Amino acid sequence: MKKPYEIHVISHTHWDREWYLTFQQFRLKLVELVDGLLEILETNPEFIHFNFDGQTIVLEDYLEIKPQNKERLKQYIQAGKLAVGPWYILPDEFLVSAEATIRNLILGHRLAAEFGKVMKVGYIPDPFGHISQMPQILRGFGIDNIILWRGFGGEADQTSSEYYWDAPDGSRVLFVHLPNVGYSETLHFPNATKQAAVLITRLKEAYQQRATTPYLSIFTGSDHIKPQAELPQILKQVNAQLDDAVVMQSSLTEYIAKLRASVPDDLQVMRGEFRGGLKHTYLLTGVLSTRMYLKQENEKAQTLLEKWAEPFAAMVWMLGVKKPDFCQKPGFSTYPQEFLWQSWKYLLQNHPHDSICGCSLDAVHEQMMTRFAWSEEIAEELTQNSLNAIAAQIDTSDTPSTVQHLVVYNPLGWTRDEVAHATIDFLTPEQTSSVEFLPYIPKSPYTEEVKGFIIRDEQGREIPYQLIKKQICQKVLPSPDLTTFPILLQVVQFEILLHAQNIPPCGYAAYQVIPQKTLKTYSAGVQQLPYGMENEYLRVNIQPNGSLLITDKSTDKVYPDCHVFEDSGDVGDEYNYSYPLRDRIVSSIGCPANIELVEQGPLRITYKVSQRLTVPKCAEPDRQGRSQETVEIPISLCISLSVGAKRVDITTELENTARDHRLRVLFPSGIHSDYSHAEGQFDVVQRPIQLPDPNDYQIEKPSPTYPQQSFVDVNDGEVGLAVINKGLPEYEVKDDARRTIALTLLRGVDQISRGDLLTRPGGNAGWPCQTPGGQCLRKHTFYYALAPHRGTWQTGLVHREAHQHNVPCRVVQTDSHQGNLSRKMSFIEISPASLIISAIKKAETHDALIIRCYNASNEATTGEIRLYQPIKSAALTNLNEDILEAVTPNSEHTVAFQVRPWEVKTLSLEM
């Protein structure tokens, strides 16, 4: 007789690559585990399957030490006995970009395929919550299911173990929720048959209460746990003891196939992000602000790859630039795919949840900074090469050799007006070419030192600029063909701000720089006020305590008391913020400020505000309060307003001298709203400001802090206030009368985890290892902006303002030369305004341009992409760049496509 329940036992390990040990320390254990696993698979044919945590990086890590075992691993992966992928690493989802998550899956698929088989299961159990668009991202790789643990439970109170989960665009996956302790239900089964049968029966009785099908799963294994060699024999013996179930060793692929075929038609549908589950397990919300310097460095590296290195390398590839002669500017003969992937790999290796979240040993995070540096060094060099290669193709031959040219690049998908930063170098008259066998040494065209200049656009109109600094310095000119040493050039260098206007989307504009006998002066576009400044859109007044009073001239809405520092105690750990019971909150409201005008010109005005915030030195020994002893935190912030800007830019520098505390900056919006809106991954997430009743939560109390990408906005439909950030992912909108937006700058803690916080916010989520580096006693620099606006975040184009803040235009200098490109052009244009480009790159496996965009709107639309080159053919692809269907171009240069609300579209275009 068929037994009513079928129990699938999944043998696995959860492999944190680095955490309470360093990567190299854990790798020693990894090699031991894999060696043992291979022995089990070779000697015990009844051991039919082992799951390697959904990752593929473990293969690289192991084979660096044991390369001789590659074919053995490939044999068992191809046979389905060892499951790897679909991920490269198991990431945190909220602290990385959507494109990083896509690259993670592309790399995981590619590496797993090299070994014979990719596990098409969306296995991602341990990240600290899940983004709303994860179903759409998984479906983009042909994965129609997900298995997770943390983050879910409060939404449906764990009434079931199977659901459907819909992304904002309607993409649906079958969702399996792991209950209780998730993937750690049992480390190993007891060898005694009776005890093993009792354990399995107990788990079955618990799980069948939530199951919607006869198919149940039990995970055996956990963090860094090796496989149990006796498992097949134990399960065989247990089967004889069970009356109402059959138990078998299985795979996630087989288990999901059984579920998919048998789930009921009326399965409950879940929508949105998963940041609940606090009633049942820890979400660990404090990781959003732990070791904030990691988050800042990650944003820098991601932006460099996504907005500069990849797209402009693709544009050079589109141009067909060949390797230049040694006397020309550097360029590419091919798309630098290998270097780009190496940069991505260094970055992705910092994205596991114990890494980017900052909840590991100090040594782990020190090593992360090296990987960030490697990623950025590669991406920056590729970017400079690409920008120089494009500049070398612009025809500037109609100007004499004394005229220099500035090329302003815009990587974003819309036309921009911007005050851009640039440097211009003029060779000194003494610089001559006197060595015949080094003909690439330039000869100065100037008979006397350049004292000034004017700037003209492609139509000959004079463009205002603002001088920042002038100096005579030396520049290193590398050998262009690697045949000799670099040389030194002596130059007169001008550092300026340039009022660049109408810079085309995904393109550039070139400006002539014509030497003059004197510097030119221009009328002011920004007006200085007594302790303040004003442009066409905003008026900024700096108060004696350093706070800002901002007036939005388009709405006449006034925002007083903006930018106030708030320092509170934190006796938590790297996972969770936890206020002391006897907290002392310090505010800069009563702190006098020194206000100094440091930059005054026609294009930008900057004030420097200096304060010394006196705060408790540390927590008291019993960690119930803050010490009576105090220290001073020196803070200086530069507040800038530029001509034409609809935002106030702020750079804050401070030296953290206090321990056990959290420092935030407050912006009272004065706007009545019940919701905040924060940019997420291919989404802008609406979240309620009022928290649920904390008495309903026994494990971890609901946190008022949430993740964001580049902005958070509070609006009432008529007016709004957005706080833009650069690598500062934690915010709160306080449930107070003024709807105050709080932006976290740093948290200081000194342990991975504390076990004494079970009755207050926080929890015991790891090992209580000492991490003095988590106190972040160092100098910090933070970049953010304040953007008042009319209407909603959408009608106020907040996302554009945020992206322009985080991705300023770049400027490259070039000389007079012949070329094939005009002085102003767009490589790629996209419409309508709701479509946001997230990736421009060469296709992985064929000669085509990949463009990915998403519809940041609740309305369906028809998108159109225009290329500067004629389009030979077009196709829609999935996120893995597999062709889905051909698209007929609607003109020689354009292709149109339909986009659902919040849908991600990827197009492959052959020129």
Number of C-alpha atoms within 10 A of each C-alpha: 4 8 11 12 17 20 19 20 23 21 27 28 24 21 20 21 26 24 25 23 17 18 18 13 13 18 18 13 15 22 17 13 18 20 14 16 20 16 12 18 19 12 11 13 11 14 22 20 23 24 23 19 25 28 28 26 22 22 22 14 18 20 15 11 12 14 12 10 14 15 11 12 20 19 14 21 22 17 14 20 19 23 28 31 29 32 31 29 29 31 27 24 23 24 27 23 21 21 19 20 25 18 20 25 26 20 24 23 24 20 23 26 18 11 19 17 22 23 25 23 22 27 21 22 23 21 21 29 24 24 22 26 26 26 29 26 23 25 17 22 20 16 18 20 22 23 19 21 25 28 26 26 23 18 15 14 12 18 14 19 19 24 22 19 26 22 22 24 20 16 18 21 22 23 22 23 21 24 22 15 13 19 24 20 17 17 19 20 19 16 14 11 19 14 13 19 22 15 15 22 18 11 16 20 10 13 20 16 11 15 17 18 19 16 21 23 22 24 20 22 23 22 14 16 19 22 23 19 18 16 21 18 13 19 22 15 17 22 16 13 17 15 11 14 21 20 22 20 21 21 24 23 13 11 18 22 12 16 18 15 9 13 18 13 6 8 13 13 15 16 16 18 21 19 23 24 24 24 21 21 24 22 31 27 26 25 26 30 29 29 24 27 20 23 22 18 18 26 21 17 23 24 17 21 27 21 20 26 28 24 24 28 29 24 24 23 23 20 16 13 19 14 14 16 11 14 14 14 17 22 25 18 13 15 19 16 16 9 14 18 18 15 25 25 21 20 24 26 21 27 24 23 25 26 22 26 30 29 28 28 25 23 16 22 25 12 14 23 17 12 19 23 17 19 26 25 15 20 27 18 11 24 21 17 20 25 26 19 25 24 28 25 20 22 18 26 12 10 15 13 14 16 19 22 24 25 25 27 26 28 27 25 22 22 18 17 17 23 23 19 19 21 18 19 21 22 25 22 17 15 17 14 13 11 9 8 7 14 12 15 20 15 16 20 16 16 9 12 16 23 14 16 18 18 22 17 19 13 8 10 10 14 17 21 26 22 20 15 10 16 11 15 14 15 14 10 14 12 16 17 12 9 9 10 10 13 13 14 20 18 22 18 20 21 16 18 21 23 21 21 16 14 24 24 20 24 23 28 23 27 28 26 22 17 19 12 11 11 14 14 13 12 10 17 18 23 21 20 12 8 14 23 24 22 22 16 17 24 21 23 18 24 18 16 19 27 22 20 17 25 19 22 17 14 15 11 17 16 19 18 19 21 23 20 23 19 22 20 32 25 30 30 34 32 31 32 29 20 23 23 13 12 16 17 15 18 19 20 17 12 17 16 22 13 21 13 16 13 14 19 21 21 27 26 25 22 21 20 23 21 20 17 21 18 25 25 20 24 22 17 9 9 18 15 20 29 17 13 12 15 17 16 17 16 19 21 21 21 23 23 25 26 22 18 20 21 25 21 20 22 15 18 17 18 16 21 19 22 25 28 27 25 21 21 19 23 25 21 27 20 20 14 18 16 19 21 21 25 21 25 21 25 24 24 20 17 15 14 19 13 13 13 9 13 9 13 16 14 19 26 23 21 21 16 21 19 22 24 25 24 29 33 26 29 25 16 15 13 21 25 28 28 26 32 27 22 24 28 27 26 26 21 29 18 17 12 12 15 23 20 27 24 27 23 25 23 31 30 28 23 25 27 25 22 14 11 17 14 11 16 20 30 26 18 18 18 14 15 16 17 20 16 18 26 24 23 14 11 11 16 15 19 20 22 21 22 23 31 26 21 17 19 26 16 12 20 15 28 24 18 21 25 16 17 20 20 18 16 23 17 22 18 21 22 21 19 17 13 15 12 15 14 21 19 16 21 18 24 21 22 16 14 15 22 24 21 23 21 17 26 22 24 20 14 8 10 14 22 22 22 22 22 23 21 26 22 17 13 11 16 17 13 20 17 17 20 17 15 15 15 19 13 16 22 21 21 20 20 24 21 19 18 15 12 12 13 16 15 21 12 11 14 16 20 22 18 17 11 19 19 17 25 24 24 23 25 28 25 23 18 15
